[in-house]
Amino acid sequence: MLITPAYAQAAAPAAGGGAAFAQFIPLILVFVIMYFLIMRPQQKKMSQHRAMVAALKKGDNVVTQGGIFGKVVAVRDDDVDVEIAQGVRIRVVRATIAQVVDRAGAPAAANS
């Protein structure tokens, strides 16, 4: 009993674009979840940091990204002079200011 070649051939695949799209749905969902969990909060944090750095003024107590506490004594376009001890001033790039703190050392935004 031999099977004829016509019965032994596999059925032709259906020409459906919906099946190909259905395979990409999980991949699309992963990118959407990554956007809302990772990228969007990071963009929000960056914009808040930019606004905080732009609002720096003389007399603000700040912490640099290196962990140095000090008081802003001069503000320029791209950098800031920070007094870290009486008579000891350092010049730091504005973007390296991590946060503005109140006199007690707590972040200023936490008290508002």
Backbone as XML, in Angstrom:
<?xml version="1.0"?>
<chain id="A" units="angstrom">
  <residue number="1" name="MET">
    <atom name="N" x="0.820" y="-1.152" z="0.000"/>
    <atom name="CA" x="0.000" y="0.000" z="0.000"/>
    <atom name="C" x="0.880" y="1.236" z="0.000"/>
  </residue>
  <residue number="2" name="LEU">
    <atom name="N" x="0.950" y="1.798" z="-1.046"/>
    <atom name="CA" x="1.730" y="3.017" z="-1.196"/>
    <atom name="C" x="0.810" y="4.225" z="-1.165"/>
  </residue>
  <residue number="3" name="ILE">
    <atom name="N" x="1.290" y="5.272" z="-0.549"/>
    <atom name="CA" x="0.507" y="6.499" z="-0.485"/>
    <atom name="C" x="0.901" y="7.364" z="-1.664"/>
  </residue>
  <residue number="4" name="THR">
    <atom name="N" x="-0.057" y="7.845" z="-2.339"/>
    <atom name="CA" x="0.235" y="8.673" z="-3.508"/>
    <atom name="C" x="0.822" y="10.008" z="-3.056"/>
  </residue>
  <residue number="5" name="PRO">
    <atom name="N" x="1.657" y="10.603" z="-3.883"/>
    <atom name="CA" x="2.296" y="11.866" z="-3.503"/>
    <atom name="C" x="1.306" y="12.997" z="-3.200"/>
  </residue>
  <residue number="6" name="ALA">
    <atom name="N" x="0.146" y="12.965" z="-3.780"/>
    <atom name="CA" x="-0.818" y="14.041" z="-3.541"/>
    <atom name="C" x="-1.294" y="14.035" z="-2.087"/>
  </residue>
  <residue number="7" name="TYR">
    <atom name="N" x="-1.445" y="12.866" z="-1.483"/>
    <atom name="CA" x="-1.886" y="12.801" z="-0.094"/>
    <atom name="C" x="-0.724" y="13.023" z="0.883"/>
  </residue>
  <residue number="8" name="ALA">
    <atom name="N" x="0.484" y="12.778" z="0.463"/>
    <atom name="CA" x="1.628" y="12.881" z="1.353"/>
    <atom name="C" x="2.121" y="14.320" z="1.517"/>
  </residue>
  <residue number="9" name="GLN">
    <atom name="N" x="1.759" y="15.198" z="0.620"/>
    <atom name="CA" x="2.205" y="16.583" z="0.708"/>
    <atom name="C" x="1.470" y="17.300" z="1.829"/>
  </residue>
  <residue number="10" name="ALA">
    <atom name="N" x="2.184" y="18.188" z="2.464"/>
    <atom name="CA" x="1.584" y="18.969" z="3.548"/>
    <atom name="C" x="0.640" y="20.004" z="2.954"/>
  </residue>
  <residue number="11" name="ALA">
    <atom name="N" x="-0.278" y="20.409" z="3.750"/>
    <atom name="CA" x="-1.230" y="21.415" z="3.289"/>
    <atom name="C" x="-0.492" y="22.744" z="3.107"/>
  </residue>
  <residue number="12" name="ALA">
    <atom name="N" x="-0.905" y="23.507" z="2.144"/>
    <atom name="CA" x="-0.293" y="24.806" z="1.866"/>
    <atom name="C" x="-0.611" y="25.769" z="3.011"/>
  </residue>
  <residue number="13" name="PRO">
    <atom name="N" x="0.376" y="26.560" z="3.457"/>
    <atom name="CA" x="0.117" y="27.498" z="4.547"/>
    <atom name="C" x="-0.888" y="28.566" z="4.116"/>
  </residue>
  <residue number="14" name="ALA">
    <atom name="N" x="-1.715" y="28.947" z="5.051"/>
    <atom name="CA" x="-2.715" y="29.968" z="4.755"/>
    <atom name="C" x="-2.019" y="31.312" z="4.603"/>
  </residue>
  <residue number="15" name="ALA">
    <atom name="N" x="-2.432" y="32.078" z="3.675"/>
    <atom name="CA" x="-1.846" y="33.392" z="3.423"/>
    <atom name="C" x="-2.541" y="34.411" z="4.322"/>
  </residue>
  <residue number="16" name="GLY">
    <atom name="N" x="-2.166" y="34.394" z="5.595"/>
    <atom name="CA" x="-2.795" y="35.304" z="6.541"/>
    <atom name="C" x="-1.768" y="36.202" z="7.187"/>
  </residue>
  <residue number="17" name="GLY">
    <atom name="N" x="-1.929" y="37.508" z="7.064"/>
    <atom name="CA" x="-1.027" y="38.451" z="7.699"/>
    <atom name="C" x="-1.327" y="38.601" z="9.176"/>
  </residue>
  <residue number="18" name="GLY">
    <atom name="N" x="-2.507" y="38.198" z="9.609"/>
    <atom name="CA" x="-2.895" y="38.315" z="11.005"/>
    <atom name="C" x="-2.052" y="37.446" z="11.908"/>
  </residue>
  <residue number="19" name="ALA">
    <atom name="N" x="-1.645" y="36.281" z="11.434"/>
    <atom name="CA" x="-0.832" y="35.384" z="12.251"/>
    <atom name="C" x="0.558" y="35.984" z="12.481"/>
  </residue>
  <residue number="20" name="ALA">
    <atom name="N" x="1.105" y="36.646" z="11.486"/>
    <atom name="CA" x="2.418" y="37.271" z="11.636"/>
    <atom name="C" x="2.329" y="38.439" z="12.617"/>
  </residue>
  <residue number="21" name="PHE">
    <atom name="N" x="1.253" y="39.202" z="12.551"/>
    <atom name="CA" x="1.070" y="40.328" z="13.475"/>
    <atom name="C" x="0.885" y="39.834" z="14.905"/>
  </residue>
  <residue number="22" name="ALA">
    <atom name="N" x="0.194" y="38.726" z="15.052"/>
    <atom name="CA" x="-0.050" y="38.167" z="16.380"/>
    <atom name="C" x="1.255" y="37.739" z="17.057"/>
  </residue>
  <residue number="23" name="GLN">
    <atom name="N" x="2.271" y="37.397" z="16.291"/>
    <atom name="CA" x="3.557" y="37.017" z="16.857"/>
    <atom name="C" x="4.316" y="38.229" z="17.396"/>
  </residue>
  <residue number="24" name="PHE">
    <atom name="N" x="4.021" y="39.416" z="16.855"/>
    <atom name="CA" x="4.718" y="40.621" z="17.294"/>
    <atom name="C" x="4.037" y="41.319" z="18.466"/>
  </residue>
  <residue number="25" name="ILE">
    <atom name="N" x="2.830" y="40.926" z="18.800"/>
    <atom name="CA" x="2.107" y="41.567" z="19.898"/>
    <atom name="C" x="2.869" y="41.458" z="21.220"/>
  </residue>
  <residue number="26" name="PRO">
    <atom name="N" x="3.407" y="40.306" z="21.622"/>
    <atom name="CA" x="4.173" y="40.264" z="22.882"/>
    <atom name="C" x="5.407" y="41.169" z="22.854"/>
  </residue>
  <residue number="27" name="LEU">
    <atom name="N" x="6.072" y="41.246" z="21.728"/>
    <atom name="CA" x="7.247" y="42.099" z="21.603"/>
    <atom name="C" x="6.857" y="43.576" z="21.744"/>
  </residue>
  <residue number="28" name="ILE">
    <atom name="N" x="5.761" y="43.954" z="21.138"/>
    <atom name="CA" x="5.274" y="45.324" z="21.236"/>
    <atom name="C" x="4.882" y="45.632" z="22.676"/>
  </residue>
  <residue number="29" name="LEU">
    <atom name="N" x="4.240" y="44.695" z="23.349"/>
    <atom name="CA" x="3.850" y="44.899" z="24.742"/>
    <atom name="C" x="5.067" y="45.068" z="25.652"/>
  </residue>
  <residue number="30" name="VAL">
    <atom name="N" x="6.134" y="44.341" z="25.393"/>
    <atom name="CA" x="7.354" y="44.481" z="26.186"/>
    <atom name="C" x="7.918" y="45.889" z="26.040"/>
  </residue>
  <residue number="31" name="PHE">
    <atom name="N" x="7.948" y="46.423" z="24.821"/>
    <atom name="CA" x="8.462" y="47.775" z="24.610"/>
    <atom name="C" x="7.569" y="48.822" z="25.271"/>
  </residue>
  <residue number="32" name="VAL">
    <atom name="N" x="6.263" y="48.632" z="25.231"/>
    <atom name="CA" x="5.353" y="49.571" z="25.882"/>
    <atom name="C" x="5.563" y="49.555" z="27.394"/>
  </residue>
  <residue number="33" name="ILE">
    <atom name="N" x="5.691" y="48.374" z="27.969"/>
    <atom name="CA" x="5.922" y="48.267" z="29.413"/>
    <atom name="C" x="7.262" y="48.886" z="29.792"/>
  </residue>
  <residue number="34" name="MET">
    <atom name="N" x="8.304" y="48.650" z="28.999"/>
    <atom name="CA" x="9.611" y="49.249" z="29.277"/>
    <atom name="C" x="9.537" y="50.772" z="29.224"/>
  </residue>
  <residue number="35" name="TYR">
    <atom name="N" x="8.767" y="51.309" z="28.289"/>
    <atom name="CA" x="8.644" y="52.759" z="28.180"/>
    <atom name="C" x="8.028" y="53.333" z="29.447"/>
  </residue>
  <residue number="36" name="PHE">
    <atom name="N" x="6.928" y="52.745" z="29.911"/>
    <atom name="CA" x="6.242" y="53.298" z="31.069"/>
    <atom name="C" x="6.951" y="53.024" z="32.389"/>
  </residue>
  <residue number="37" name="LEU">
    <atom name="N" x="7.731" y="51.938" z="32.489"/>
    <atom name="CA" x="8.408" y="51.615" z="33.736"/>
    <atom name="C" x="9.822" y="52.168" z="33.834"/>
  </residue>
  <residue number="38" name="ILE">
    <atom name="N" x="10.478" y="52.387" z="32.698"/>
    <atom name="CA" x="11.879" y="52.801" z="32.738"/>
    <atom name="C" x="12.103" y="54.164" z="32.089"/>
  </residue>
  <residue number="39" name="MET">
    <atom name="N" x="11.715" y="54.308" z="30.854"/>
    <atom name="CA" x="12.076" y="55.504" z="30.102"/>
    <atom name="C" x="11.306" y="56.752" z="30.546"/>
  </residue>
  <residue number="40" name="ARG">
    <atom name="N" x="10.032" y="56.641" z="30.749"/>
    <atom name="CA" x="9.219" y="57.807" z="31.108"/>
    <atom name="C" x="9.591" y="58.372" z="32.485"/>
  </residue>
  <residue number="41" name="PRO">
    <atom name="N" x="9.754" y="57.542" z="33.524"/>
    <atom name="CA" x="10.186" y="58.109" z="34.807"/>
    <atom name="C" x="11.577" y="58.745" z="34.738"/>
  </residue>
  <residue number="42" name="GLN">
    <atom name="N" x="12.462" y="58.166" z="33.941"/>
    <atom name="CA" x="13.803" y="58.731" z="33.811"/>
    <atom name="C" x="13.746" y="60.096" z="33.137"/>
  </residue>
  <residue number="43" name="GLN">
    <atom name="N" x="12.907" y="60.259" z="32.121"/>
    <atom name="CA" x="12.759" y="61.548" z="31.462"/>
    <atom name="C" x="12.180" y="62.580" z="32.420"/>
  </residue>
  <residue number="44" name="LYS">
    <atom name="N" x="11.226" y="62.167" z="33.246"/>
    <atom name="CA" x="10.631" y="63.079" z="34.219"/>
    <atom name="C" x="11.675" y="63.525" z="35.244"/>
  </residue>
  <residue number="45" name="LYS">
    <atom name="N" x="12.490" y="62.590" z="35.719"/>
    <atom name="CA" x="13.534" y="62.912" z="36.683"/>
    <atom name="C" x="14.563" y="63.859" z="36.074"/>
  </residue>
  <residue number="46" name="MET">
    <atom name="N" x="14.927" y="63.645" z="34.812"/>
    <atom name="CA" x="15.881" y="64.514" z="34.142"/>
    <atom name="C" x="15.337" y="65.930" z="33.993"/>
  </residue>
  <residue number="47" name="SER">
    <atom name="N" x="14.060" y="66.053" z="33.667"/>
    <atom name="CA" x="13.485" y="67.392" z="33.515"/>
    <atom name="C" x="13.400" y="68.105" z="34.863"/>
  </residue>
  <residue number="48" name="GLN">
    <atom name="N" x="13.105" y="67.381" z="35.941"/>
    <atom name="CA" x="13.098" y="67.990" z="37.266"/>
    <atom name="C" x="14.505" y="68.446" z="37.664"/>
  </residue>
  <residue number="49" name="HIS">
    <atom name="N" x="15.518" y="67.658" z="37.347"/>
    <atom name="CA" x="16.899" y="68.029" z="37.657"/>
    <atom name="C" x="17.299" y="69.270" z="36.872"/>
  </residue>
  <residue number="50" name="ARG">
    <atom name="N" x="16.932" y="69.317" z="35.582"/>
    <atom name="CA" x="17.239" y="70.487" z="34.763"/>
    <atom name="C" x="16.604" y="71.752" z="35.339"/>
  </residue>
  <residue number="51" name="ALA">
    <atom name="N" x="15.349" y="71.635" z="35.796"/>
    <atom name="CA" x="14.665" y="72.786" z="36.380"/>
    <atom name="C" x="15.322" y="73.197" z="37.699"/>
  </residue>
  <residue number="52" name="MET">
    <atom name="N" x="15.743" y="72.234" z="38.505"/>
    <atom name="CA" x="16.397" y="72.532" z="39.769"/>
    <atom name="C" x="17.729" y="73.236" z="39.537"/>
  </residue>
  <residue number="53" name="VAL">
    <atom name="N" x="18.497" y="72.772" z="38.571"/>
    <atom name="CA" x="19.788" y="73.384" z="38.274"/>
    <atom name="C" x="19.594" y="74.789" z="37.704"/>
  </residue>
  <residue number="54" name="ALA">
    <atom name="N" x="18.576" y="74.986" z="36.901"/>
    <atom name="CA" x="18.321" y="76.302" z="36.326"/>
    <atom name="C" x="17.882" y="77.299" z="37.401"/>
  </residue>
  <residue number="55" name="ALA">
    <atom name="N" x="17.277" y="76.819" z="38.481"/>
    <atom name="CA" x="16.773" y="77.696" z="39.542"/>
    <atom name="C" x="17.789" y="77.937" z="40.654"/>
  </residue>
  <residue number="56" name="LEU">
    <atom name="N" x="19.023" y="77.454" z="40.495"/>
    <atom name="CA" x="20.040" y="77.683" z="41.534"/>
    <atom name="C" x="20.272" y="79.175" z="41.720"/>
  </residue>
  <residue number="57" name="LYS">
    <atom name="N" x="20.430" y="79.576" z="42.976"/>
    <atom name="CA" x="20.700" y="80.982" z="43.266"/>
    <atom name="C" x="21.711" y="81.069" z="44.405"/>
  </residue>
  <residue number="58" name="LYS">
    <atom name="N" x="22.254" y="82.247" z="44.569"/>
    <atom name="CA" x="23.241" y="82.481" z="45.614"/>
    <atom name="C" x="22.591" y="82.238" z="46.977"/>
  </residue>
  <residue number="59" name="GLY">
    <atom name="N" x="23.298" y="81.504" z="47.831"/>
    <atom name="CA" x="22.798" y="81.214" z="49.173"/>
    <atom name="C" x="22.176" y="79.838" z="49.317"/>
  </residue>
  <residue number="60" name="ASP">
    <atom name="N" x="21.938" y="79.122" z="48.224"/>
    <atom name="CA" x="21.375" y="77.770" z="48.302"/>
    <atom name="C" x="22.410" y="76.801" z="48.875"/>
  </residue>
  <residue number="61" name="ASN">
    <atom name="N" x="21.972" y="75.924" z="49.738"/>
    <atom name="CA" x="22.823" y="74.832" z="50.219"/>
    <atom name="C" x="22.627" y="73.661" z="49.269"/>
  </residue>
  <residue number="62" name="VAL">
    <atom name="N" x="23.730" y="73.111" z="48.777"/>
    <atom name="CA" x="23.656" y="72.072" z="47.753"/>
    <atom name="C" x="24.537" y="70.889" z="48.107"/>
  </residue>
  <residue number="63" name="VAL">
    <atom name="N" x="24.267" y="69.774" z="47.423"/>
    <atom name="CA" x="25.112" y="68.583" z="47.480"/>
    <atom name="C" x="25.519" y="68.279" z="46.054"/>
  </residue>
  <residue number="64" name="THR">
    <atom name="N" x="26.815" y="68.083" z="45.817"/>
    <atom name="CA" x="27.275" y="67.734" z="44.479"/>
    <atom name="C" x="27.151" y="66.227" z="44.285"/>
  </residue>
  <residue number="65" name="GLN">
    <atom name="N" x="27.320" y="65.788" z="43.058"/>
    <atom name="CA" x="27.260" y="64.354" z="42.792"/>
    <atom name="C" x="28.408" y="63.608" z="43.450"/>
  </residue>
  <residue number="66" name="GLY">
    <atom name="N" x="29.456" y="64.310" z="43.778"/>
    <atom name="CA" x="30.580" y="63.694" z="44.490"/>
    <atom name="C" x="30.356" y="63.607" z="45.987"/>
  </residue>
  <residue number="67" name="GLY">
    <atom name="N" x="29.226" y="64.167" z="46.478"/>
    <atom name="CA" x="28.904" y="64.081" z="47.886"/>
    <atom name="C" x="29.407" y="65.250" z="48.711"/>
  </residue>
  <residue number="68" name="ILE">
    <atom name="N" x="29.789" y="66.337" z="48.065"/>
    <atom name="CA" x="30.304" y="67.504" z="48.781"/>
    <atom name="C" x="29.148" y="68.440" z="49.117"/>
  </residue>
  <residue number="69" name="PHE">
    <atom name="N" x="29.008" y="68.762" z="50.403"/>
    <atom name="CA" x="28.015" y="69.730" z="50.845"/>
    <atom name="C" x="28.643" y="71.113" z="50.781"/>
  </residue>
  <residue number="70" name="GLY">
    <atom name="N" x="27.855" y="72.108" z="50.380"/>
    <atom name="CA" x="28.370" y="73.459" z="50.350"/>
    <atom name="C" x="27.269" y="74.469" z="50.128"/>
  </residue>
  <residue number="71" name="LYS">
    <atom name="N" x="27.671" y="75.727" z="50.090"/>
    <atom name="CA" x="26.736" y="76.829" z="49.900"/>
    <atom name="C" x="27.122" y="77.565" z="48.631"/>
  </residue>
  <residue number="72" name="VAL">
    <atom name="N" x="26.148" y="77.840" z="47.787"/>
    <atom name="CA" x="26.401" y="78.526" z="46.522"/>
    <atom name="C" x="26.742" y="79.979" z="46.830"/>
  </residue>
  <residue number="73" name="VAL">
    <atom name="N" x="27.906" y="80.447" z="46.320"/>
    <atom name="CA" x="28.309" y="81.835" z="46.534"/>
    <atom name="C" x="28.317" y="82.639" z="45.237"/>
  </residue>
  <residue number="74" name="ALA">
    <atom name="N" x="28.365" y="81.969" z="44.092"/>
    <atom name="CA" x="28.324" y="82.663" z="42.809"/>
    <atom name="C" x="27.733" y="81.718" z="41.765"/>
  </residue>
  <residue number="75" name="VAL">
    <atom name="N" x="26.896" y="82.288" z="40.910"/>
    <atom name="CA" x="26.254" y="81.497" z="39.860"/>
    <atom name="C" x="26.629" y="82.105" z="38.519"/>
  </residue>
  <residue number="76" name="ARG">
    <atom name="N" x="27.118" y="81.271" z="37.612"/>
    <atom name="CA" x="27.446" y="81.700" z="36.246"/>
    <atom name="C" x="26.637" y="80.866" z="35.261"/>
  </residue>
  <residue number="77" name="ASP">
    <atom name="N" x="26.923" y="81.045" z="33.989"/>
    <atom name="CA" x="26.170" y="80.322" z="32.953"/>
    <atom name="C" x="26.344" y="78.812" z="33.067"/>
  </residue>
  <residue number="78" name="ASP">
    <atom name="N" x="27.593" y="78.350" z="33.102"/>
    <atom name="CA" x="27.853" y="76.906" z="33.060"/>
    <atom name="C" x="28.380" y="76.327" z="34.365"/>
  </residue>
  <residue number="79" name="ASP">
    <atom name="N" x="28.782" y="77.184" z="35.296"/>
    <atom name="CA" x="29.340" y="76.658" z="36.536"/>
    <atom name="C" x="28.868" y="77.470" z="37.732"/>
  </residue>
  <residue number="80" name="VAL">
    <atom name="N" x="29.194" y="76.940" z="38.908"/>
    <atom name="CA" x="28.751" y="77.518" z="40.173"/>
    <atom name="C" x="29.932" y="77.478" z="41.130"/>
  </residue>
  <residue number="81" name="ASP">
    <atom name="N" x="30.130" y="78.554" z="41.894"/>
    <atom name="CA" x="31.122" y="78.535" z="42.964"/>
    <atom name="C" x="30.428" y="78.090" z="44.241"/>
  </residue>
  <residue number="82" name="VAL">
    <atom name="N" x="30.990" y="77.068" z="44.881"/>
    <atom name="CA" x="30.408" y="76.510" z="46.096"/>
    <atom name="C" x="31.431" y="76.655" z="47.219"/>
  </residue>
  <residue number="83" name="GLU">
    <atom name="N" x="31.003" y="77.222" z="48.335"/>
    <atom name="CA" x="31.873" y="77.355" z="49.500"/>
    <atom name="C" x="31.655" y="76.136" z="50.384"/>
  </residue>
  <residue number="84" name="ILE">
    <atom name="N" x="32.716" y="75.322" z="50.534"/>
    <atom name="CA" x="32.585" y="74.082" z="51.299"/>
    <atom name="C" x="33.073" y="74.237" z="52.731"/>
  </residue>
  <residue number="85" name="ALA">
    <atom name="N" x="33.850" y="75.270" z="52.993"/>
    <atom name="CA" x="34.296" y="75.631" z="54.336"/>
    <atom name="C" x="34.552" y="77.131" z="54.300"/>
  </residue>
  <residue number="86" name="GLN">
    <atom name="N" x="34.720" y="77.734" z="55.457"/>
    <atom name="CA" x="34.917" y="79.179" z="55.485"/>
    <atom name="C" x="36.193" y="79.542" z="54.728"/>
  </residue>
  <residue number="87" name="GLY">
    <atom name="N" x="36.024" y="80.290" z="53.655"/>
    <atom name="CA" x="37.151" y="80.713" z="52.832"/>
    <atom name="C" x="37.591" y="79.695" z="51.791"/>
  </residue>
  <residue number="88" name="VAL">
    <atom name="N" x="36.975" y="78.530" z="51.732"/>
    <atom name="CA" x="37.347" y="77.498" z="50.757"/>
    <atom name="C" x="36.231" y="77.384" z="49.729"/>
  </residue>
  <residue number="89" name="ARG">
    <atom name="N" x="36.546" y="77.803" z="48.515"/>
    <atom name="CA" x="35.555" y="77.772" z="47.435"/>
    <atom name="C" x="36.027" y="76.849" z="46.326"/>
  </residue>
  <residue number="90" name="ILE">
    <atom name="N" x="35.074" y="76.136" z="45.762"/>
    <atom name="CA" x="35.368" y="75.294" z="44.601"/>
    <atom name="C" x="34.402" y="75.672" z="43.496"/>
  </residue>
  <residue number="91" name="ARG">
    <atom name="N" x="34.833" y="75.478" z="42.279"/>
    <atom name="CA" x="33.987" y="75.742" z="41.130"/>
    <atom name="C" x="33.526" y="74.391" z="40.578"/>
  </residue>
  <residue number="92" name="VAL">
    <atom name="N" x="32.226" y="74.220" z="40.462"/>
    <atom name="CA" x="31.670" y="72.967" z="39.946"/>
    <atom name="C" x="30.764" y="73.270" z="38.759"/>
  </residue>
  <residue number="93" name="VAL">
    <atom name="N" x="30.663" y="72.313" z="37.893"/>
    <atom name="CA" x="29.759" y="72.426" z="36.751"/>
    <atom name="C" x="28.333" y="72.331" z="37.276"/>
  </residue>
  <residue number="94" name="ARG">
    <atom name="N" x="27.446" y="73.144" z="36.725"/>
    <atom name="CA" x="26.061" y="73.175" z="37.212"/>
    <atom name="C" x="25.402" y="71.801" z="37.193"/>
  </residue>
  <residue number="95" name="ALA">
    <atom name="N" x="25.661" y="71.024" z="36.161"/>
    <atom name="CA" x="24.995" y="69.722" z="36.020"/>
    <atom name="C" x="25.413" y="68.732" z="37.101"/>
  </residue>
  <residue number="96" name="THR">
    <atom name="N" x="26.518" y="69.010" z="37.807"/>
    <atom name="CA" x="26.966" y="68.073" z="38.837"/>
    <atom name="C" x="26.339" y="68.351" z="40.204"/>
  </residue>
  <residue number="97" name="ILE">
    <atom name="N" x="25.448" y="69.326" z="40.286"/>
    <atom name="CA" x="24.720" y="69.560" z="41.530"/>
    <atom name="C" x="23.632" y="68.491" z="41.619"/>
  </residue>
  <residue number="98" name="ALA">
    <atom name="N" x="23.695" y="67.673" z="42.650"/>
    <atom name="CA" x="22.748" y="66.561" z="42.784"/>
    <atom name="C" x="21.420" y="67.026" z="43.358"/>
  </residue>
  <residue number="99" name="GLN">
    <atom name="N" x="21.474" y="67.888" z="44.399"/>
    <atom name="CA" x="20.232" y="68.356" z="45.000"/>
    <atom name="C" x="20.474" y="69.613" z="45.814"/>
  </residue>
  <residue number="100" name="VAL">
    <atom name="N" x="19.401" y="70.343" z="46.008"/>
    <atom name="CA" x="19.413" y="71.510" z="46.888"/>
    <atom name="C" x="18.848" y="71.038" z="48.223"/>
  </residue>
  <residue number="101" name="VAL">
    <atom name="N" x="19.552" y="71.360" z="49.316"/>
    <atom name="CA" x="19.129" y="70.915" z="50.641"/>
    <atom name="C" x="18.855" y="72.125" z="51.525"/>
  </residue>
  <residue number="102" name="ASP">
    <atom name="N" x="18.073" y="71.914" z="52.578"/>
    <atom name="CA" x="17.852" y="72.995" z="53.536"/>
    <atom name="C" x="18.990" y="72.999" z="54.549"/>
  </residue>
  <residue number="103" name="ARG">
    <atom name="N" x="18.916" y="73.839" z="55.516"/>
    <atom name="CA" x="20.020" y="73.973" z="56.477"/>
    <atom name="C" x="20.227" y="72.711" z="57.320"/>
  </residue>
  <residue number="104" name="ALA">
    <atom name="N" x="19.193" y="71.922" z="57.528"/>
    <atom name="CA" x="19.315" y="70.703" z="58.343"/>
    <atom name="C" x="19.941" y="69.551" z="57.582"/>
  </residue>
  <residue number="105" name="GLY">
    <atom name="N" x="20.082" y="69.686" z="56.261"/>
    <atom name="CA" x="20.708" y="68.643" z="55.465"/>
    <atom name="C" x="19.715" y="67.749" z="54.757"/>
  </residue>
  <residue number="106" name="ALA">
    <atom name="N" x="18.406" y="68.020" z="54.914"/>
    <atom name="CA" x="17.395" y="67.224" z="54.219"/>
    <atom name="C" x="17.119" y="67.855" z="52.861"/>
  </residue>
  <residue number="107" name="PRO">
    <atom name="N" x="16.721" y="67.063" z="51.876"/>
    <atom name="CA" x="16.385" y="67.644" z="50.574"/>
    <atom name="C" x="15.276" y="68.680" z="50.730"/>
  </residue>
  <residue number="108" name="ALA">
    <atom name="N" x="15.409" y="69.800" z="50.025"/>
    <atom name="CA" x="14.472" y="70.901" z="50.157"/>
    <atom name="C" x="13.067" y="70.513" z="49.707"/>
  </residue>
  <residue number="109" name="ALA">
    <atom name="N" x="12.943" y="69.644" z="48.728"/>
    <atom name="CA" x="11.628" y="69.244" z="48.211"/>
    <atom name="C" x="10.855" y="68.393" z="49.238"/>
  </residue>
  <residue number="110" name="ALA">
    <atom name="N" x="11.555" y="67.705" z="50.135"/>
    <atom name="CA" x="10.884" y="66.841" z="51.102"/>
    <atom name="C" x="10.150" y="67.642" z="52.163"/>
  </residue>
  <residue number="111" name="ASN">
    <atom name="N" x="10.589" y="68.871" z="52.401"/>
    <atom name="CA" x="9.963" y="69.694" z="53.432"/>
    <atom name="C" x="8.765" y="70.467" z="52.927"/>
  </residue>
  <residue number="112" name="SER">
    <atom name="N" x="8.622" y="70.614" z="51.650"/>
    <atom name="CA" x="7.528" y="71.414" z="51.092"/>
    <atom name="C" x="6.229" y="70.690" z="51.112"/>
  </residue>
</chain>
